[in-house]
Amino acid sequence: MSAGSRWRRNVVAAVVGLVVLLAPAASVGVVGGGAPFVAGASGAGDPYFPFAGNGGYDVQHYDLDVTYTPPAPAPAPLTGRLDGVATLRLRATQNLDRFNLDLRGMEVDRVLVDGGQARKVPPPSDGETVEGRAYWQVQDDAARTWELTIQPRPSIKAGRVVRVVVRYHGDTTRPRDIEGVLYGWVTTRDGAMVVSEPEGSMTWYPVSDHPTDKATYRFEITVPEGKVAVANGLPARKPTTRQGWTTWYWRAPDLQASYLTTASVGDYELRRSETPAGLPIIDAVDDGVTPANLATTNASLALQAEMIGFLDQFGHYPFNSAGAIVDDDSVGYALETQTRPVYSRVASEGTVMHELAHQWFGNAVSPYRWADIWLNEGWATYAEWIWSEEQGRDTAQQQFDAVMAIPADDPFWDTVVADPGPLGLFLGPIYDRGAATLYALRTKIGDAAFLAGARRWVARYDDGTARTADFEALFERVSGQDLDEFFDVWLHTPEKPTAW
Ligand SMILES: [Zn+2]
């Protein structure tokens, strides 16, 4: 994610403080031979977002078939309508009596598990048992808990793969994250901007909404004829039109964290090109982008192939395609949705470099916990620094010096970069002190060890997640140095570093 209004809101975030919710413990259900069948946890175990993601299974693949009706022209309300059928292939990682999916603001109409239909029941109270194959929903905005619970029958043995179909519908609005910032399926006048970091994908499909459960995706997005729907990856086939509705088909066969899915809808012009190495680039630019913004955007997007070549120093581009979605509306920031970042109103050169760098740092290697967000934003900001130097503008050293010119008593230095709290994910220091940490590390261990470490980081954790402790251990190994004090000063201490 990049700039806009996000990282200038540090004062508000600091005042509001932490919100910590406790996820309920898993409860024991039917006991068979061997390990008992128990309920999967209602969260992935991330202390910042206790109900995001789920336990007891691993989603391998999502097939998302959604029909979207955008809002009517103004002054009609800015509300759309979504009708979806999600087909998930998931593998039980324990003997499962029941399991949860995350789904916010959508009503479930039908659930099938391996073809067997579940009946809808009210949420049972604690200790109350439910007979047979069933499902229920809890939608608690105050507790930020949005769960669909499915009780399969027969229960699912550990290791088994099942096919779960969820049919659902709902009005789409403009959802907000824990900080009050727009995210998820953000309804726009001419379509939708779909940007879901950290746990906004649950606003438009049933999902295990945490980066630790990556999966592959296919999309069938049906919109009124004339609208264009753009998702991750590559077109699976040509769009088809029937009775005034056009269906767009996309496939994303590379493992993907849920917050990086998009299915944005607008009056887009699609442009196809490729890098010298043959990587397909698909850009979608809204016809409502202003002429001045369009000139900036076109100049930046024309650099994508060169930028991807520059970033090859960290390893080959990790996915099957690249590109951009530039919408004429704004959520206040850009997001590195996998293969195809979403930009608000304009794509500036620095932001395009930032979101492209995330394809390696954030998308190929994702945070294990949201506390590890600096590993996304620090690297992406560092990439902006070295690209600027490469282009003959400010050097990385000059940008490091600018960060270090911030006075020691400035609140900028009060953030613990490796544990900023759920309201601190997108504070300025996550970006700038994060990048400064990487630059200081490079200066300390030398260019060769630093680059070798960066490459090993991507190769080692590609398609998965990693945490700050993994980062520290890897760079100690690669440099042969004890870096405990260095990391303590830079990442774990809410003070300006003076010696390291
Ligand atoms: Zn970013």
Residues whose N, C-alpha, C, O or C-beta is under 5 A from the ligand:
A	BS01	ZN	M1 S2 E377 A380
